Structure formats: structure tokens, C-alpha cells
Amino acid sequence: KWRAAVPQRKATGMGSRRWFTTETILLTAGLLLLGYLLGEVILLVFAAILLAVGLDGLARVIAARSRVSRGWALTRASFRQVDTG
């Protein structure tokens, strides 16, 4: 039987390893699409956390100066934010 000679490629060095596989490209594209679609939600969550940290800091100051519990100070701080707007 006659067989065609198929050249065999040796796995040597960096040339044998592919840097971008199909799975890597699809995973990256999927993560970018997910980030694009959820961008506004992520921004809204970040703004909520930022507002919560600011209100907590203001509540600590109010609680320390007026000797009320932190819960009542947080209530006062949240109304204070609304009143000054």
C-alpha cells in the first residue's frame, strides 16, 4: 500500500503553543458583552454604595455630637440629605 508522506510537526519551543484559542476568544467576547449589557446596573450599584458610605459617615458624626443611637442618627442623616437638595 502506498501512503502519502504527511509531514509531522514537532512541538518545539513557543511556536507549538497557540496564544489565542477559540475558547479564550469566545470567553473574552462573552465577558465584554456581559459588561456592556450590565454597565448601567454596575454603575447604579456603585452609586448606591457610595451614597451608603456617605450617609454612614454623616450618621457617625451626628451620633457622636448629639449622643443618640447610630440608627436614629442615620435616620436624621438621610433626612438631612433630602432637605438640603
MOVENMO-V443662 format. One line per field, one symbol per residue. psi: psi as a letter, one per 30 degrees, with the letter a starting at -180 (. if undefined). burial: + if it has 16 or more other ideal C-beta (glycine too) atoms within 10 Angstrom, else -. A space follows every 10 residues. Layout:
BEGIN
psi = ???
burial = ???
END
This chain:
BEGIN
psi = kkkkjjkkkk jkafffkkej leeeeeeeee eeeeeeegee eeeeeeeeee eeeeeeeeee eeeeefhlle eeeeeeeeee eeef.
burial = ---------- ---------- ---------- ---------- ---------- ----+--++- -++------- --++-++--- -----
END
